[in-house]
Amino acid sequence: MSETSKYDLFLDELSSLEKQIYIYIQRGTELAETNQGLNNRIALLERENESLKKKIVEIESKVSRTLLNDQNIFGDDAFNVEEKEALKHKISELIARIDYHLRS
């Protein structure tokens, strides 16, 4: 083999290695950007999760206070038996109407 062919072969190998390195660098950059985006999303979801946990604690405390006070939603004896039955009937009618509209 002549010196020029060895030199050309060496340059071709070097060029091939440069291309591979360039591709690996691009992939690494893309992965780093994707990773940063995912880390940002994780941070956002963690903040949202903490906010929702606080809301759950507040709601649970309200519910427990209500249950401890032995009051129903409308207060003590807010409705008599006939009013309760009328309210149940009205709610049933509304549910049937909503169901009808959903099915049609």
N, C-alpha and C positions, 0 to 999 in steps of 0.2 A: 504494500500500500504506500502510496506516496504521501508526503507530508501535507499536501493540500487537501487530500481526501480525508485524512485524519482530522485536520483542522475543520473542514466542512462538517464532518460527522460530529465533532465536539460542539460546534456552533448550533447544529440542529438539536442536539441533546439539551444544550443550554436553553435554547429557545422553547423547547417542549417543557422543560422544568419551569421556566418563567411563566408560561401559560397556565400550568397547573397551579402554581403559587398564586397567580392572579385570581383564578377561579376560587381557590380556597379562601383567599382574603375577602372576595365578594360574598361568598356563602357565610363567612364569619360575621361580616358586617350586617347582612340580612338577618342572621340569627340574633345578633345583638339588638337590632332594632325591634324585632319581634318580641324578644325577651323583655325589653324595656316597656313595650306596649302592654304586654301581659302583666308586668309588675305594676304598672299604673292602674290597670283594670282591677287587679287584686286589691290594691290600696283603696280604690273607690268602693269596691264591694265590701271590704272590711269596715269602712266608715258607715256605709249603708246598713250593714248588719248590726253594728253597735247602736245605731239610731233606732232600728227596729226592736232590738232587745230592750232599749229604754222604754219604748212605747208599750211593749208587752208587759214590762214590770209595772208601768203606770196603770194600765188597764186591769191587770190582775189585782193591784192594790185597791182600785175603785170597786171591783167586783167583790173582793173580800170584805171591804167596808160595808158595802150594801148588804151582803149576806149576814154580816155580824149584826147589823142593825135590824135584822128581821123585817125588812120592808120589801114589798114587791115593787115592781116598776112604777105603778101608778099610786103608790102610797097605801096606807092601811084602809081596807074596806072602801076603796074608791068606787067600786061598782057593786050593785046588788046582783042577785042571781039572774034576773031577767036581762039586765044590761050586759052581763057577761055572755049569756046565750046569744043575744042579739049581735054582740061584737064578734063572737065565734062564727055566726052565720054570715055576717058581712065579710069577714076575712075569707071564709070558704068560697063565697061568691066571687070575690076578687081573684082568688087563686084559680078558680075555674075559668074566669074570663081571660086571665093571663095565659093559662094553659091552652085555651082555644086559639088565642092569637098566635102563640108560638107554633102550634100545629098547622095553622093555615098558611 
